[in-house]
Amino acid sequence: PSESTSNNNHHRENEDKLIAKLQETWQVLYQELSPASTRFDDVEEIKEAFKAWKKRQQEQFDQEVRSAKHEKQEQKDEEEQEVEKQVIVETQDRYIATDG
């Protein structure tokens, strides 16, 4: 039984080593075969890509803020119009009540 267990452990170790080698090989192949436009080998390229991404994120955020402000202003305008309508109705009611 102990010899069988030893053989199983040895077999598993060999499989683990083989799997690790295959993973390394696949990683190298992936890096080498992936399109050059998606890889960054130069630190300056990485910095520029990050700056461009950061700029896009800021523009998107700014657009969302403008949109939210616009929506809030529209709501405020609608509320003010409702108040104005209510004032007109109340004024008319008072006029009718005092006139009648």
BANU-679240 format. One record per residue (C-alpha): residue number from 1; x, y negated, z. Coordinates in steps of 0.001 Angstrom, whole numbers. Layout:
BEGIN
ATOM  nr    east   north      up
ATOM NUM       X       Y       Z
...
This chain:
BEGIN
ATOM  nr    east   north      up
ATOM   1       0       0       0
ATOM   2    2771   -2507     820
ATOM   3    4538   -1835   -2504
ATOM   4    1244   -2452   -4351
ATOM   5     718   -5715   -2461
ATOM   6    4265   -6762   -3243
ATOM   7    3732   -6063   -6958
ATOM   8     471   -8054   -6941
ATOM   9    2165  -11022   -5271
ATOM  10    5060  -10847   -7755
ATOM  11    2591  -10667  -10650
ATOM  12     678  -13719   -9318
ATOM  13    3901  -15696   -8912
ATOM  14    4822  -14927  -12515
ATOM  15    1354  -15993  -13672
ATOM  16    1619  -19233  -11677
ATOM  17    5017  -19974  -13252
ATOM  18    3655  -19241  -16712
ATOM  19     638  -21489  -16125
ATOM  20    2888  -24316  -14902
ATOM  21    5076  -23985  -18017
ATOM  22    2013  -24003  -20269
ATOM  23     680  -27128  -18555
ATOM  24    4015  -28880  -19068
ATOM  25    4062  -27834  -22713
ATOM  26     491  -29037  -23295
ATOM  27    1277  -32349  -21623
ATOM  28    4317  -32928  -23847
ATOM  29    2362  -31925  -26955
ATOM  30    -494  -34232  -26017
ATOM  31    1850  -37162  -25476
ATOM  32    3719  -36530  -28703
ATOM  33     653  -35917  -30856
ATOM  34   -1600  -38625  -29467
ATOM  35   -1933  -41683  -31713
ATOM  36     799  -44230  -31155
ATOM  37   -1772  -47003  -30763
ATOM  38   -3045  -45473  -27536
ATOM  39     389  -44974  -25999
ATOM  40    2495  -47607  -24282
ATOM  41    6224  -47032  -24158
ATOM  42    7222  -50619  -23530
ATOM  43    6646  -52450  -20243
ATOM  44    5807  -55655  -22138
ATOM  45    3120  -53814  -24130
ATOM  46    1609  -52614  -20884
ATOM  47    1639  -56149  -19460
ATOM  48      13  -57573  -22601
ATOM  49   -2623  -54840  -22680
ATOM  50   -3421  -55500  -19027
ATOM  51   -3654  -59252  -19609
ATOM  52   -6010  -58670  -22556
ATOM  53   -8155  -56313  -20481
ATOM  54   -8212  -58774  -17583
ATOM  55   -9250  -61579  -19953
ATOM  56  -12086  -59431  -21358
ATOM  57  -13247  -58610  -17834
ATOM  58  -13199  -62305  -16851
ATOM  59  -15150  -63292  -19980
ATOM  60  -17734  -60598  -19261
ATOM  61  -18025  -61758  -15646
ATOM  62  -18355  -65395  -16721
ATOM  63  -21108  -64446  -19183
ATOM  64  -22968  -62553  -16455
ATOM  65  -22682  -65553  -14119
ATOM  66  -23958  -67935  -16831
ATOM  67  -26840  -65592  -17562
ATOM  68  -27762  -65322  -13879
ATOM  69  -27611  -69125  -13462
ATOM  70  -29782  -69596  -16544
ATOM  71  -32323  -67100  -15256
ATOM  72  -32362  -68765  -11841
ATOM  73  -32895  -72186  -13452
ATOM  74  -35793  -70816  -15516
ATOM  75  -37409  -69439  -12365
ATOM  76  -36940  -72782  -10622
ATOM  77  -38489  -74619  -13590
ATOM  78  -41467  -72257  -13587
ATOM  79  -41953  -72766   -9847
ATOM  80  -41814  -76547  -10278
ATOM  81  -44411  -76370  -13064
ATOM  82  -46685  -74319  -10815
ATOM  83  -46320  -76890   -8023
ATOM  84  -47111  -79701  -10468
ATOM  85  -50224  -77842  -11682
ATOM  86  -51341  -77303   -8089
ATOM  87  -50855  -80998   -7290
ATOM  88  -52921  -81953  -10344
ATOM  89  -55700  -79546   -9361
ATOM  90  -55735  -80816   -5763
ATOM  91  -55755  -84425   -6962
ATOM  92  -58649  -83700   -9306
ATOM  93  -60531  -81895   -6517
ATOM  94  -60044  -84878   -4193
ATOM  95  -61167  -87291   -6885
ATOM  96  -64268  -85204   -7579
ATOM  97  -65005  -84891   -3869
ATOM  98  -64721  -88632   -3212
ATOM  99  -66493  -89572   -6438
ATOM 100  -69443  -87306   -5880
